[in-house]
Amino acid sequence: MGKIILNEIEVMARIGLLEEEQYAPQDLRVSLELSYNFENIRETDDISLGIDYCDVVKAVREFCASYDGKTLERFAHLLSLELRHTFSLDHLKLTVDKPRYTKKLGLREIRVEVEH
């Protein structure tokens, strides 16, 4: 068992409760910990036996580009299910940061985390 960690993938998604958020995509940062058995790729160095980071980033960005919803909780849940299914992961930890309103609310960060 091993992990691939991808921190702060920069994406744009239409997400939020406010009217302005529902019409214009906003910046989000998605971080992932992908756990799976990478014994085969470790032994052979053949990427076709493992998970290509570029494919993961592309899948995250495609999901975000087509997403239209209100809450980070649902966004994180649906994205994690999509990634677990697409990449046959044993375990996934996903965090989503929404930096747009942190200063306005006097916060350092707004983050949702899910594990599957």
KAMOBEL-V488866 format. One record per pair of residues at least 12 apart in sequence whose ideal C-beta (glycine too) atoms are under 6 Angstrom apart, sorted by the first residue. I is the first residue (numbers start at 0). J is the second residue. Records with the same first field share a line. If there is no record, write none. Layout:
I->J ; J
This chain:
0->36
1->37
2->32 ; 34
3->33
4->32
5->31
6->30
7->28 ; 30
8->29 ; 56 ; 59
10->27 ; 29 ; 60 ; 63
11->24
12->24 ; 27 ; 63 ; 66
13->67
14->68 ; 74
16->69
25->99
27->95 ; 97
28->96
29->59 ; 95
30->94
31->93
32->92
33->88 ; 91
34->89 ; 90
35->88 ; 89
37->49
50->86
58->85
62->78 ; 81
71->95 ; 111
72->111
75->93 ; 95 ; 111 ; 113
76->113
79->91 ; 93 ; 113 ; 115
83->115
91->115
92->114
93->113
94->110 ; 112
95->111
96->108 ; 110
97->109
